[in-house]
Amino acid sequence: MALNFSMPVLIVDDYKTMIRIIRNLLKQLGFSDIDDAADGTEALEKMKQRKSNTVS
């Protein structure tokens, strides 16, 4: 299966250091559309916003 490096990635973690590490690893792999959230509530809101932006 081929990877789509342009697909959006949402990192959810309450530790900023872990988010930074994962973001850097994903960038090294070639992903460019990376967002992050500190908890599930924030993640759900970001996913809702993204969905409404792509539907409009």
PDB file of N, H, CA, C and O in Angstrom:
ATOM      1  N   MET A   1       0.840  -1.176   0.000  1.00  0.00           N
ATOM      2  CA  MET A   1       0.000   0.000   0.000  1.00  0.00           C
ATOM      3  C   MET A   1       0.889   1.245   0.000  1.00  0.00           C
ATOM      4  O   MET A   1       1.809   1.371   0.809  1.00  0.00           O
ATOM      5  N   ALA A   2       0.598   2.143  -0.909  1.00  0.00           N
ATOM      6  H   ALA A   2      -0.149   2.040  -1.566  1.00  0.00           H
ATOM      7  CA  ALA A   2       1.376   3.385  -1.007  1.00  0.00           C
ATOM      8  C   ALA A   2       0.870   4.403   0.006  1.00  0.00           C
ATOM      9  O   ALA A   2      -0.328   4.486   0.277  1.00  0.00           O
ATOM     10  N   LEU A   3       1.784   5.164   0.553  1.00  0.00           N
ATOM     11  H   LEU A   3       2.757   5.097   0.333  1.00  0.00           H
ATOM     12  CA  LEU A   3       1.421   6.219   1.493  1.00  0.00           C
ATOM     13  C   LEU A   3       1.113   7.501   0.752  1.00  0.00           C
ATOM     14  O   LEU A   3       1.779   7.850  -0.223  1.00  0.00           O
ATOM     15  N   ASN A   4       0.092   8.199   1.229  1.00  0.00           N
ATOM     16  H   ASN A   4      -0.448   7.915   2.022  1.00  0.00           H
ATOM     17  CA  ASN A   4      -0.260   9.510   0.686  1.00  0.00           C
ATOM     18  C   ASN A   4       0.296  10.549   1.656  1.00  0.00           C
ATOM     19  O   ASN A   4      -0.320  10.826   2.685  1.00  0.00           O
ATOM     20  N   PHE A   5       1.442  11.120   1.340  1.00  0.00           N
ATOM     21  H   PHE A   5       1.942  10.895   0.504  1.00  0.00           H
ATOM     22  CA  PHE A   5       2.112  12.047   2.249  1.00  0.00           C
ATOM     23  C   PHE A   5       1.414  13.402   2.352  1.00  0.00           C
ATOM     24  O   PHE A   5       1.776  14.226   3.191  1.00  0.00           O
ATOM     25  N   SER A   6       0.415  13.632   1.501  1.00  0.00           N
ATOM     26  H   SER A   6       0.121  12.962   0.819  1.00  0.00           H
ATOM     27  CA  SER A   6      -0.328  14.883   1.583  1.00  0.00           C
ATOM     28  C   SER A   6      -1.578  14.765   2.445  1.00  0.00           C
ATOM     29  O   SER A   6      -2.273  15.758   2.664  1.00  0.00           O
ATOM     30  N   MET A   7      -1.876  13.550   2.943  1.00  0.00           N
ATOM     31  H   MET A   7      -1.311  12.744   2.765  1.00  0.00           H
ATOM     32  CA  MET A   7      -3.068  13.393   3.783  1.00  0.00           C
ATOM     33  C   MET A   7      -2.863  14.110   5.121  1.00  0.00           C
ATOM     34  O   MET A   7      -1.745  14.172   5.631  1.00  0.00           O
ATOM     35  N   PRO A   8      -3.942  14.647   5.680  1.00  0.00           N
ATOM     36  CA  PRO A   8      -3.819  15.353   6.956  1.00  0.00           C
ATOM     37  C   PRO A   8      -3.568  14.398   8.120  1.00  0.00           C
ATOM     38  O   PRO A   8      -4.110  13.294   8.169  1.00  0.00           O
ATOM     39  N   VAL A   9      -2.738  14.847   9.046  1.00  0.00           N
ATOM     40  H   VAL A   9      -2.297  15.744   9.006  1.00  0.00           H
ATOM     41  CA  VAL A   9      -2.420  14.066  10.246  1.00  0.00           C
ATOM     42  C   VAL A   9      -2.710  14.937  11.462  1.00  0.00           C
ATOM     43  O   VAL A   9      -2.296  16.095  11.519  1.00  0.00           O
ATOM     44  N   LEU A  10      -3.417  14.378  12.425  1.00  0.00           N
ATOM     45  H   LEU A  10      -3.753  13.437  12.379  1.00  0.00           H
ATOM     46  CA  LEU A  10      -3.701  15.083  13.669  1.00  0.00           C
ATOM     47  C   LEU A  10      -3.041  14.332  14.818  1.00  0.00           C
ATOM     48  O   LEU A  10      -3.370  13.176  15.084  1.00  0.00           O
ATOM     49  N   ILE A  11      -2.117  14.989  15.492  1.00  0.00           N
ATOM     50  H   ILE A  11      -1.849  15.928  15.276  1.00  0.00           H
ATOM     51  CA  ILE A  11      -1.420  14.413  16.642  1.00  0.00           C
ATOM     52  C   ILE A  11      -2.156  14.875  17.898  1.00  0.00           C
ATOM     53  O   ILE A  11      -2.372  16.072  18.087  1.00  0.00           O
ATOM     54  N   VAL A  12      -2.541  13.931  18.756  1.00  0.00           N
ATOM     55  H   VAL A  12      -2.366  12.958  18.603  1.00  0.00           H
ATOM     56  CA  VAL A  12      -3.234  14.273  19.996  1.00  0.00           C
ATOM     57  C   VAL A  12      -2.426  13.741  21.170  1.00  0.00           C
ATOM     58  O   VAL A  12      -2.266  12.532  21.338  1.00  0.00           O
ATOM     59  N   ASP A  13      -1.922  14.665  21.977  1.00  0.00           N
ATOM     60  H   ASP A  13      -2.052  15.647  21.840  1.00  0.00           H
ATOM     61  CA  ASP A  13      -1.150  14.291  23.162  1.00  0.00           C
ATOM     62  C   ASP A  13      -1.116  15.487  24.099  1.00  0.00           C
ATOM     63  O   ASP A  13      -1.088  16.632  23.650  1.00  0.00           O
ATOM     64  N   ASP A  14      -1.117  15.230  25.378  1.00  0.00           N
ATOM     65  H   ASP A  14      -1.139  14.299  25.743  1.00  0.00           H
ATOM     66  CA  ASP A  14      -1.107  16.336  26.336  1.00  0.00           C
ATOM     67  C   ASP A  14       0.307  16.806  26.678  1.00  0.00           C
ATOM     68  O   ASP A  14       0.475  17.759  27.439  1.00  0.00           O
ATOM     69  N   TYR A  15       1.321  16.145  26.121  1.00  0.00           N
ATOM     70  H   TYR A  15       1.185  15.371  25.503  1.00  0.00           H
ATOM     71  CA  TYR A  15       2.703  16.565  26.349  1.00  0.00           C
ATOM     72  C   TYR A  15       3.243  17.245  25.100  1.00  0.00           C
ATOM     73  O   TYR A  15       3.400  16.603  24.061  1.00  0.00           O
ATOM     74  N   LYS A  16       3.528  18.537  25.194  1.00  0.00           N
ATOM     75  H   LYS A  16       3.401  19.059  26.038  1.00  0.00           H
ATOM     76  CA  LYS A  16       4.026  19.298  24.051  1.00  0.00           C
ATOM     77  C   LYS A  16       5.322  18.705  23.495  1.00  0.00           C
ATOM     78  O   LYS A  16       5.558  18.739  22.288  1.00  0.00           O
ATOM     79  N   THR A  17       6.151  18.166  24.375  1.00  0.00           N
ATOM     80  H   THR A  17       5.959  18.138  25.356  1.00  0.00           H
ATOM     81  CA  THR A  17       7.406  17.562  23.923  1.00  0.00           C
ATOM     82  C   THR A  17       7.134  16.370  23.016  1.00  0.00           C
ATOM     83  O   THR A  17       7.799  16.203  21.994  1.00  0.00           O
ATOM     84  N   MET A  18       6.167  15.547  23.379  1.00  0.00           N
ATOM     85  H   MET A  18       5.627  15.683  24.210  1.00  0.00           H
ATOM     86  CA  MET A  18       5.825  14.378  22.566  1.00  0.00           C
ATOM     87  C   MET A  18       5.253  14.813  21.226  1.00  0.00           C
ATOM     88  O   MET A  18       5.565  14.220  20.193  1.00  0.00           O
ATOM     89  N   ILE A  19       4.415  15.848  21.236  1.00  0.00           N
ATOM     90  H   ILE A  19       4.161  16.330  22.074  1.00  0.00           H
ATOM     91  CA  ILE A  19       3.866  16.372  19.982  1.00  0.00           C
ATOM     92  C   ILE A  19       4.995  16.834  19.074  1.00  0.00           C
ATOM     93  O   ILE A  19       4.994  16.540  17.879  1.00  0.00           O
ATOM     94  N   ARG A  20       5.955  17.555  19.635  1.00  0.00           N
ATOM     95  H   ARG A  20       5.955  17.794  20.606  1.00  0.00           H
ATOM     96  CA  ARG A  20       7.085  18.047  18.846  1.00  0.00           C
ATOM     97  C   ARG A  20       7.896  16.889  18.251  1.00  0.00           C
ATOM     98  O   ARG A  20       8.299  16.945  17.089  1.00  0.00           O
ATOM     99  N   ILE A  21       8.130  15.853  19.040  1.00  0.00           N
ATOM    100  H   ILE A  21       7.803  15.808  19.984  1.00  0.00           H
ATOM    101  CA  ILE A  21       8.894  14.691  18.567  1.00  0.00           C
ATOM    102  C   ILE A  21       8.155  14.004  17.423  1.00  0.00           C
ATOM    103  O   ILE A  21       8.746  13.715  16.382  1.00  0.00           O
ATOM    104  N   ILE A  22       6.864  13.743  17.618  1.00  0.00           N
ATOM    105  H   ILE A  22       6.385  13.977  18.463  1.00  0.00           H
ATOM    106  CA  ILE A  22       6.072  13.053  16.591  1.00  0.00           C
ATOM    107  C   ILE A  22       5.964  13.903  15.330  1.00  0.00           C
ATOM    108  O   ILE A  22       6.082  13.391  14.217  1.00  0.00           O
ATOM    109  N   ARG A  23       5.738  15.215  15.509  1.00  0.00           N
ATOM    110  H   ARG A  23       5.642  15.632  16.413  1.00  0.00           H
ATOM    111  CA  ARG A  23       5.656  16.124  14.352  1.00  0.00           C
ATOM    112  C   ARG A  23       6.953  16.066  13.545  1.00  0.00           C
ATOM    113  O   ARG A  23       6.914  15.970  12.318  1.00  0.00           O
ATOM    114  N   ASN A  24       8.098  16.122  14.222  1.00  0.00           N
ATOM    115  H   ASN A  24       8.130  16.199  15.218  1.00  0.00           H
ATOM    116  CA  ASN A  24       9.388  16.075  13.528  1.00  0.00           C
ATOM    117  C   ASN A  24       9.592  14.750  12.798  1.00  0.00           C
ATOM    118  O   ASN A  24      10.102  14.729  11.678  1.00  0.00           O
ATOM    119  N   LEU A  25       9.198  13.653  13.424  1.00  0.00           N
ATOM    120  H   LEU A  25       8.783  13.670  14.334  1.00  0.00           H
ATOM    121  CA  LEU A  25       9.314  12.345  12.768  1.00  0.00           C
ATOM    122  C   LEU A  25       8.438  12.275  11.520  1.00  0.00           C
ATOM    123  O   LEU A  25       8.869  11.777  10.480  1.00  0.00           O
ATOM    124  N   LEU A  26       7.208  12.776  11.626  1.00  0.00           N
ATOM    125  H   LEU A  26       6.858  13.181  12.471  1.00  0.00           H
ATOM    126  CA  LEU A  26       6.305  12.761  10.474  1.00  0.00           C
ATOM    127  C   LEU A  26       6.842  13.638   9.344  1.00  0.00           C
ATOM    128  O   LEU A  26       6.737  13.278   8.172  1.00  0.00           O
ATOM    129  N   LYS A  27       7.413  14.780   9.694  1.00  0.00           N
ATOM    130  H   LYS A  27       7.498  15.073  10.646  1.00  0.00           H
ATOM    131  CA  LYS A  27       8.008  15.655   8.673  1.00  0.00           C
ATOM    132  C   LYS A  27       9.178  14.956   7.988  1.00  0.00           C
ATOM    133  O   LYS A  27       9.338  15.059   6.772  1.00  0.00           O
ATOM    134  N   GLN A  28       9.993  14.247   8.763  1.00  0.00           N
ATOM    135  H   GLN A  28       9.863  14.163   9.751  1.00  0.00           H
ATOM    136  CA  GLN A  28      11.128  13.521   8.190  1.00  0.00           C
ATOM    137  C   GLN A  28      10.657  12.436   7.228  1.00  0.00           C
ATOM    138  O   GLN A  28      11.330  12.134   6.243  1.00  0.00           O
ATOM    139  N   LEU A  29       9.487  11.849   7.524  1.00  0.00           N
ATOM    140  H   LEU A  29       8.940  12.095   8.325  1.00  0.00           H
ATOM    141  CA  LEU A  29       8.929  10.818   6.645  1.00  0.00           C
ATOM    142  C   LEU A  29       8.335  11.413   5.372  1.00  0.00           C
ATOM    143  O   LEU A  29       8.165  10.714   4.373  1.00  0.00           O
ATOM    144  N   GLY A  30       8.017  12.716   5.415  1.00  0.00           N
ATOM    145  H   GLY A  30       8.155  13.284   6.227  1.00  0.00           H
ATOM    146  CA  GLY A  30       7.494  13.368   4.219  1.00  0.00           C
ATOM    147  C   GLY A  30       6.106  13.953   4.351  1.00  0.00           C
ATOM    148  O   GLY A  30       5.592  14.528   3.392  1.00  0.00           O
ATOM    149  N   PHE A  31       5.479  13.825   5.517  1.00  0.00           N
ATOM    150  H   PHE A  31       5.897  13.359   6.297  1.00  0.00           H
ATOM    151  CA  PHE A  31       4.147  14.397   5.712  1.00  0.00           C
ATOM    152  C   PHE A  31       4.265  15.909   5.870  1.00  0.00           C
ATOM    153  O   PHE A  31       5.209  16.412   6.479  1.00  0.00           O
ATOM    154  N   SER A  32       3.284  16.627   5.309  1.00  0.00           N
ATOM    155  H   SER A  32       2.517  16.218   4.814  1.00  0.00           H
ATOM    156  CA  SER A  32       3.357  18.089   5.365  1.00  0.00           C
ATOM    157  C   SER A  32       2.141  18.717   6.052  1.00  0.00           C
ATOM    158  O   SER A  32       2.249  19.811   6.607  1.00  0.00           O
ATOM    159  N   ASP A  33       0.995  18.048   6.024  1.00  0.00           N
ATOM    160  H   ASP A  33       0.908  17.160   5.573  1.00  0.00           H
ATOM    161  CA  ASP A  33      -0.239  18.601   6.600  1.00  0.00           C
ATOM    162  C   ASP A  33      -0.436  18.018   8.002  1.00  0.00           C
ATOM    163  O   ASP A  33      -1.201  17.072   8.190  1.00  0.00           O
ATOM    164  N   ILE A  34       0.266  18.595   8.983  1.00  0.00           N
ATOM    165  H   ILE A  34       0.888  19.364   8.830  1.00  0.00           H
ATOM    166  CA  ILE A  34       0.276  18.071  10.346  1.00  0.00           C
ATOM    167  C   ILE A  34      -0.306  19.111  11.293  1.00  0.00           C
ATOM    168  O   ILE A  34       0.113  20.269  11.295  1.00  0.00           O
ATOM    169  N   ASP A  35      -1.268  18.689  12.093  1.00  0.00           N
ATOM    170  H   ASP A  35      -1.608  17.748  12.093  1.00  0.00           H
ATOM    171  CA  ASP A  35      -1.861  19.558  13.104  1.00  0.00           C
ATOM    172  C   ASP A  35      -1.761  18.834  14.441  1.00  0.00           C
ATOM    173  O   ASP A  35      -1.460  17.641  14.479  1.00  0.00           O
ATOM    174  N   ASP A  36      -2.012  19.548  15.539  1.00  0.00           N
ATOM    175  H   ASP A  36      -2.257  20.517  15.507  1.00  0.00           H
ATOM    176  CA  ASP A  36      -1.943  18.902  16.843  1.00  0.00           C
ATOM    177  C   ASP A  36      -3.019  19.431  17.763  1.00  0.00           C
ATOM    178  O   ASP A  36      -3.567  20.516  17.564  1.00  0.00           O
ATOM    179  N   ALA A  37      -3.306  18.628  18.782  1.00  0.00           N
ATOM    180  H   ALA A  37      -2.861  17.747  18.943  1.00  0.00           H
ATOM    181  CA  ALA A  37      -4.289  18.987  19.804  1.00  0.00           C
ATOM    182  C   ALA A  37      -3.802  18.438  21.136  1.00  0.00           C
ATOM    183  O   ALA A  37      -3.131  17.408  21.193  1.00  0.00           O
ATOM    184  N   ALA A  38      -4.153  19.146  22.208  1.00  0.00           N
ATOM    185  H   ALA A  38      -4.699  19.983  22.162  1.00  0.00           H
ATOM    186  CA  ALA A  38      -3.688  18.766  23.539  1.00  0.00           C
ATOM    187  C   ALA A  38      -4.596  17.733  24.208  1.00  0.00           C
ATOM    188  O   ALA A  38      -4.182  17.068  25.158  1.00  0.00           O
ATOM    189  N   ASP A  39      -5.843  17.592  23.712  1.00  0.00           N
ATOM    190  H   ASP A  39      -6.180  18.132  22.940  1.00  0.00           H
ATOM    191  CA  ASP A  39      -6.759  16.616  24.306  1.00  0.00           C
ATOM    192  C   ASP A  39      -7.839  16.241  23.298  1.00  0.00           C
ATOM    193  O   ASP A  39      -7.904  16.805  22.205  1.00  0.00           O
ATOM    194  N   GLY A  40      -8.674  15.299  23.669  1.00  0.00           N
ATOM    195  H   GLY A  40      -8.621  14.841  24.557  1.00  0.00           H
ATOM    196  CA  GLY A  40      -9.713  14.808  22.775  1.00  0.00           C
ATOM    197  C   GLY A  40     -10.725  15.862  22.384  1.00  0.00           C
ATOM    198  O   GLY A  40     -11.180  15.889  21.240  1.00  0.00           O
ATOM    199  N   THR A  41     -11.085  16.729  23.310  1.00  0.00           N
ATOM    200  H   THR A  41     -10.716  16.708  24.239  1.00  0.00           H
ATOM    201  CA  THR A  41     -12.055  17.780  23.019  1.00  0.00           C
ATOM    202  C   THR A  41     -11.525  18.712  21.938  1.00  0.00           C
ATOM    203  O   THR A  41     -12.234  19.044  20.988  1.00  0.00           O
ATOM    204  N   GLU A  42     -10.292  19.124  22.091  1.00  0.00           N
ATOM    205  H   GLU A  42      -9.716  18.855  22.863  1.00  0.00           H
ATOM    206  CA  GLU A  42      -9.663  19.999  21.092  1.00  0.00           C
ATOM    207  C   GLU A  42      -9.524  19.273  19.750  1.00  0.00           C
ATOM    208  O   GLU A  42      -9.722  19.871  18.693  1.00  0.00           O
ATOM    209  N   ALA A  43      -9.190  18.003  19.799  1.00  0.00           N
ATOM    210  H   ALA A  43      -9.030  17.517  20.658  1.00  0.00           H
ATOM    211  CA  ALA A  43      -9.037  17.219  18.573  1.00  0.00           C
ATOM    212  C   ALA A  43     -10.364  17.122  17.820  1.00  0.00           C
ATOM    213  O   ALA A  43     -10.399  17.300  16.603  1.00  0.00           O
ATOM    214  N   LEU A  44     -11.453  16.842  18.535  1.00  0.00           N
ATOM    215  H   LEU A  44     -11.424  16.697  19.524  1.00  0.00           H
ATOM    216  CA  LEU A  44     -12.763  16.760  17.891  1.00  0.00           C
ATOM    217  C   LEU A  44     -13.150  18.089  17.254  1.00  0.00           C
ATOM    218  O   LEU A  44     -13.686  18.116  16.146  1.00  0.00           O
ATOM    219  N   GLU A  45     -12.883  19.177  17.940  1.00  0.00           N
ATOM    220  H   GLU A  45     -12.447  19.155  18.840  1.00  0.00           H
ATOM    221  CA  GLU A  45     -13.195  20.497  17.403  1.00  0.00           C
ATOM    222  C   GLU A  45     -12.394  20.770  16.134  1.00  0.00           C
ATOM    223  O   GLU A  45     -12.931  21.300  15.162  1.00  0.00           O
ATOM    224  N   LYS A  46     -11.123  20.414  16.139  1.00  0.00           N
ATOM    225  H   LYS A  46     -10.686  19.983  16.929  1.00  0.00           H
ATOM    226  CA  LYS A  46     -10.290  20.628  14.957  1.00  0.00           C
ATOM    227  C   LYS A  46     -10.768  19.772  13.787  1.00  0.00           C
ATOM    228  O   LYS A  46     -10.751  20.222  12.642  1.00  0.00           O
ATOM    229  N   MET A  47     -11.194  18.541  14.068  1.00  0.00           N
ATOM    230  H   MET A  47     -11.208  18.175  14.999  1.00  0.00           H
ATOM    231  CA  MET A  47     -11.699  17.682  13.006  1.00  0.00           C
ATOM    232  C   MET A  47     -13.011  18.223  12.443  1.00  0.00           C
ATOM    233  O   MET A  47     -13.233  18.169  11.233  1.00  0.00           O
ATOM    234  N   LYS A  48     -13.885  18.744  13.311  1.00  0.00           N
ATOM    235  H   LYS A  48     -13.705  18.787  14.294  1.00  0.00           H
ATOM    236  CA  LYS A  48     -15.143  19.343  12.849  1.00  0.00           C
ATOM    237  C   LYS A  48     -14.870  20.562  11.976  1.00  0.00           C
ATOM    238  O   LYS A  48     -15.498  20.734  10.931  1.00  0.00           O
ATOM    239  N   GLN A  49     -13.935  21.408  12.404  1.00  0.00           N
ATOM    240  H   GLN A  49     -13.425  21.268  13.253  1.00  0.00           H
ATOM    241  CA  GLN A  49     -13.582  22.599  11.625  1.00  0.00           C
ATOM    242  C   GLN A  49     -13.027  22.210  10.261  1.00  0.00           C
ATOM    243  O   GLN A  49     -13.384  22.804   9.243  1.00  0.00           O
ATOM    244  N   ARG A  50     -12.167  21.227  10.249  1.00  0.00           N
ATOM    245  H   ARG A  50     -11.877  20.745  11.076  1.00  0.00           H
ATOM    246  CA  ARG A  50     -11.553  20.786   8.987  1.00  0.00           C
ATOM    247  C   ARG A  50     -12.618  20.231   8.048  1.00  0.00           C
ATOM    248  O   ARG A  50     -12.604  20.508   6.848  1.00  0.00           O
ATOM    249  N   LYS A  51     -13.550  19.439   8.604  1.00  0.00           N
ATOM    250  H   LYS A  51     -13.562  19.214   9.578  1.00  0.00           H
ATOM    251  CA  LYS A  51     -14.609  18.868   7.792  1.00  0.00           C
ATOM    252  C   LYS A  51     -15.500  19.956   7.200  1.00  0.00           C
ATOM    253  O   LYS A  51     -15.866  19.889   6.027  1.00  0.00           O
ATOM    254  N   SER A  52     -15.850  20.960   8.006  1.00  0.00           N
ATOM    255  H   SER A  52     -15.552  21.015   8.959  1.00  0.00           H
ATOM    256  CA  SER A  52     -16.704  22.037   7.504  1.00  0.00           C
ATOM    257  C   SER A  52     -15.970  22.885   6.463  1.00  0.00           C
ATOM    258  O   SER A  52     -16.600  23.441   5.563  1.00  0.00           O
ATOM    259  N   ASN A  53     -14.646  22.986   6.578  1.00  0.00           N
ATOM    260  H   ASN A  53     -14.134  22.535   7.309  1.00  0.00           H
ATOM    261  CA  ASN A  53     -13.862  23.742   5.591  1.00  0.00           C
ATOM    262  C   ASN A  53     -13.758  23.002   4.267  1.00  0.00           C
ATOM    263  O   ASN A  53     -13.700  23.634   3.212  1.00  0.00           O
ATOM    264  N   THR A  54     -13.734  21.673   4.303  1.00  0.00           N
ATOM    265  H   THR A  54     -13.781  21.160   5.160  1.00  0.00           H
ATOM    266  CA  THR A  54     -13.612  20.910   3.072  1.00  0.00           C
ATOM    267  C   THR A  54     -14.966  20.738   2.389  1.00  0.00           C
ATOM    268  O   THR A  54     -15.027  20.579   1.170  1.00  0.00           O
ATOM    269  N   VAL A  55     -16.053  20.767   3.163  1.00  0.00           N
ATOM    270  H   VAL A  55     -16.004  20.895   4.153  1.00  0.00           H
ATOM    271  CA  VAL A  55     -17.387  20.624   2.591  1.00  0.00           C
ATOM    272  C   VAL A  55     -17.812  21.918   1.907  1.00  0.00           C
ATOM    273  O   VAL A  55     -18.479  21.884   0.873  1.00  0.00           O
ATOM    274  N   SER A  56     -17.432  23.048   2.473  1.00  0.00           N
ATOM    275  H   SER A  56     -16.890  23.075   3.313  1.00  0.00           H
ATOM    276  CA  SER A  56     -17.854  24.356   1.930  1.00  0.00           C
ATOM    277  C   SER A  56     -17.200  24.659   0.608  1.00  0.00           C
ATOM    278  O   SER A  56     -17.448  25.714   0.024  1.00  0.00           O
TER     279      SER A  56
END
